[in-house]
Amino acid sequence: MNLPYTMPVEEATECIRAFEPDVVYPFHYRGQDPSKLEQLLGDESSVEVRLLEWHPAAE
């Protein structure tokens, strides 16, 4: 099955540090604050976190 998986922000941060990508686009964050990734990675990280409006705001 190909179901979306939502990692906690802390686990996503560990994966980002392990893979060391140049750019990350958080997508499956289901109610979590994706900007927390930037905070957890810190200023010493060279990874660019691109936050986009993937999900429309609830009306």
MDTraj code that builds the backbone (N, CA, C; nanometers):
import mdtraj as md
import numpy as np

residues = "MET ASN LEU PRO TYR THR MET PRO VAL GLU GLU ALA THR GLU CYS ILE ARG ALA PHE GLU PRO ASP VAL VAL TYR PRO PHE HIS TYR ARG GLY GLN ASP PRO SER LYS LEU GLU GLN LEU LEU GLY ASP GLU SER SER VAL GLU VAL ARG LEU LEU GLU TRP HIS PRO ALA ALA GLU".split()
xyz = np.array([
    [0.0828, -0.1179, 0.0000],
    [0.0000, 0.0000, 0.0000],
    [0.0875, 0.1246, 0.0000],
    [0.0377, 0.2269, -0.0620],
    [0.1103, 0.3535, -0.0656],
    [0.0290, 0.4579, 0.0106],
    [0.0362, 0.4528, 0.1421],
    [-0.0380, 0.5462, 0.2250],
    [0.0556, 0.6560, 0.2745],
    [0.0057, 0.7787, 0.2860],
    [0.0906, 0.8848, 0.3408],
    [0.1275, 0.8537, 0.4852],
    [0.2480, 0.8841, 0.5198],
    [0.2971, 0.8635, 0.6554],
    [0.3348, 0.9990, 0.7117],
    [0.2909, 1.0277, 0.8322],
    [0.3234, 1.1539, 0.8964],
    [0.4195, 1.1275, 1.0114],
    [0.5428, 1.1772, 0.9990],
    [0.6411, 1.1637, 1.1061],
    [0.6269, 1.2801, 1.2021],
    [0.6590, 1.2571, 1.3276],
    [0.6696, 1.3713, 1.4181],
    [0.7826, 1.4631, 1.3698],
    [0.7725, 1.5894, 1.4008],
    [0.8720, 1.6871, 1.3548],
    [1.0120, 1.6479, 1.4019],
    [1.0224, 1.5942, 1.5223],
    [1.1535, 1.5548, 1.5753],
    [1.2151, 1.4427, 1.4916],
    [1.1345, 1.3454, 1.4510],
    [1.1839, 1.2347, 1.3683],
    [1.2218, 1.2844, 1.2287],
    [1.1417, 1.3748, 1.1741],
    [1.1739, 1.4327, 1.0432],
    [1.3069, 1.5073, 1.0497],
    [1.3308, 1.5771, 1.1592],
    [1.4572, 1.6494, 1.1771],
    [1.5748, 1.5527, 1.1772],
    [1.5610, 1.4400, 1.2458],
    [1.6673, 1.3384, 1.2477],
    [1.6943, 1.2857, 1.1067],
    [1.5883, 1.2592, 1.0309],
    [1.6037, 1.2093, 0.8937],
    [1.6721, 1.3129, 0.8047],
    [1.6332, 1.4371, 0.8192],
    [1.6951, 1.5437, 0.7398],
    [1.8440, 1.5515, 0.7701],
    [1.8800, 1.5430, 0.8972],
    [2.0228, 1.5467, 0.9349],
    [2.0978, 1.4256, 0.8792],
    [2.0321, 1.3096, 0.8748],
    [2.0965, 1.1881, 0.8249],
    [2.1182, 1.1929, 0.6739],
    [2.0187, 1.2431, 0.5995],
    [2.0275, 1.2454, 0.4531],
    [2.0978, 1.3690, 0.3989],
    [2.0988, 1.4780, 0.4759],
    [2.1637, 1.6036, 0.4375],
    [2.1220, 1.6551, 0.2996],
    [1.9918, 1.6715, 0.2745],
    [1.9498, 1.7276, 0.1453],
    [1.9802, 1.8769, 0.1405],
    [1.9788, 1.9333, 0.0213],
    [1.9968, 2.0779, 0.0078],
    [1.8686, 2.1519, 0.0440],
    [1.7533, 2.0936, 0.0047],
    [1.6233, 2.1579, 0.0236],
    [1.5227, 2.0548, 0.0747],
    [1.4328, 2.0983, 0.1637],
    [1.3260, 2.0133, 0.2163],
    [1.1934, 2.0864, 0.1983],
    [1.0929, 2.0131, 0.1491],
    [0.9563, 2.0650, 0.1361],
    [0.8652, 1.9846, 0.2297],
    [0.8370, 2.0319, 0.3503],
    [0.7452, 1.9583, 0.4374],
    [0.6063, 1.9510, 0.3734],
    [0.5473, 1.8331, 0.3721],
    [0.4155, 1.8170, 0.3106],
    [0.3174, 1.7463, 0.4034],
    [0.3485, 1.6248, 0.4442],
    [0.2585, 1.5467, 0.5301],
    [0.2862, 1.5803, 0.6761],
    [0.2308, 1.6913, 0.7237],
    [0.2564, 1.7305, 0.8622],
    [0.1310, 1.7311, 0.9478],
    [0.0189, 1.6970, 0.8922],
    [-0.1090, 1.6725, 0.9598],
    [-0.1242, 1.7416, 1.0956],
    [-0.1482, 1.8718, 1.0921],
    [-0.1764, 1.9464, 1.2138],
    [-0.0549, 1.9898, 1.2935],
    [0.0646, 1.9465, 1.2545],
    [0.1861, 1.9889, 1.3230],
    [0.2332, 2.1217, 1.2634],
    [0.3193, 2.1893, 1.3325],
    [0.3727, 2.3167, 1.2854],
    [0.4997, 2.2904, 1.2046],
    [0.4941, 2.3009, 1.0699],
    [0.6122, 2.2708, 0.9891],
    [0.7273, 2.3687, 1.0116],
    [0.6994, 2.4887, 1.0604],
    [0.8077, 2.5843, 1.0852],
    [0.8968, 2.5381, 1.2009],
    [0.8491, 2.4428, 1.2795],
    [0.9305, 2.3881, 1.3888],
    [1.0544, 2.3167, 1.3341],
    [1.0468, 2.2674, 1.2095],
    [1.1642, 2.2041, 1.1465],
    [1.2816, 2.3007, 1.1429],
    [1.2555, 2.4230, 1.1016],
    [1.3615, 2.5241, 1.0946],
    [1.4224, 2.5473, 1.2327],
    [1.3381, 2.5533, 1.3337],
    [1.3860, 2.5755, 1.4700],
    [1.4723, 2.4593, 1.5170],
    [1.4271, 2.3366, 1.4918],
    [1.5007, 2.2191, 1.5381],
    [1.6308, 2.1975, 1.4613],
    [1.6322, 2.2324, 1.3332],
    [1.7556, 2.2184, 1.2559],
    [1.8584, 2.3212, 1.3006],
    [1.8119, 2.4385, 1.3375],
    [1.9014, 2.5422, 1.3885],
    [1.9733, 2.6180, 1.2788],
    [2.0405, 2.7230, 1.3187],
    [2.1106, 2.8105, 1.2249],
    [2.2329, 2.7451, 1.1619],
    [2.2899, 2.6435, 1.2280],
    [2.4104, 2.5791, 1.1746],
    [2.3803, 2.4870, 1.0569],
    [2.2539, 2.4550, 1.0346],
    [2.2164, 2.3658, 0.9251],
    [2.2207, 2.4394, 0.7913],
    [2.2701, 2.3717, 0.6892],
    [2.2730, 2.4301, 0.5546],
    [2.1492, 2.3897, 0.4736],
    [2.0586, 2.3131, 0.5343],
    [1.9374, 2.2672, 0.4664],
    [1.8372, 2.3822, 0.4590],
    [1.7861, 2.4067, 0.3390],
    [1.6837, 2.5091, 0.3200],
    [1.5469, 2.4440, 0.3351],
    [1.4665, 2.4946, 0.4275],
    [1.3304, 2.4445, 0.4487],
    [1.2358, 2.5379, 0.3752],
    [1.1667, 2.4858, 0.2743],
    [1.0721, 2.5662, 0.1961],
    [0.9302, 2.5323, 0.2405],
    [0.8685, 2.6282, 0.3057],
    [0.7325, 2.6102, 0.3557],
    [0.6346, 2.6671, 0.2549],
    [0.5472, 2.5824, 0.2032],
    [0.4462, 2.6239, 0.1062],
    [0.3072, 2.5980, 0.1632],
    [0.2076, 2.6616, 0.1072],
    [0.0685, 2.6417, 0.1496],
    [0.0090, 2.5237, 0.0721],
    [0.0412, 2.4021, 0.1144],
    [-0.0067, 2.2816, 0.0467],
    [-0.1540, 2.2565, 0.0755],
    [-0.1958, 2.2879, 0.1963],
    [-0.3305, 2.2541, 0.2410],
    [-0.4113, 2.3821, 0.2601],
    [-0.5279, 2.3917, 0.1964],
    [-0.6090, 2.5129, 0.2128],
    [-0.6560, 2.5279, 0.3577],
    [-0.6680, 2.6508, 0.4001],
    [-0.7152, 2.6777, 0.5360],
    [-0.8608, 2.6342, 0.5500],
    [-0.8937, 2.5822, 0.6651],
    [-1.0319, 2.5398, 0.6909],
    [-1.1199, 2.6632, 0.7040],
    [-1.2379, 2.6537, 0.6483],
    [-1.3304, 2.7678, 0.6555],
    [-1.4301, 2.7498, 0.7662],
])
top = md.Topology()
chain = top.add_chain()
for i, resn in enumerate(residues, 1):
    res = top.add_residue(resn, chain, resSeq=i)
    for name in ("N", "CA", "C"):
        top.add_atom(name, md.element.get_by_symbol(name[0]), res)
traj = md.Trajectory(xyz[None], top)
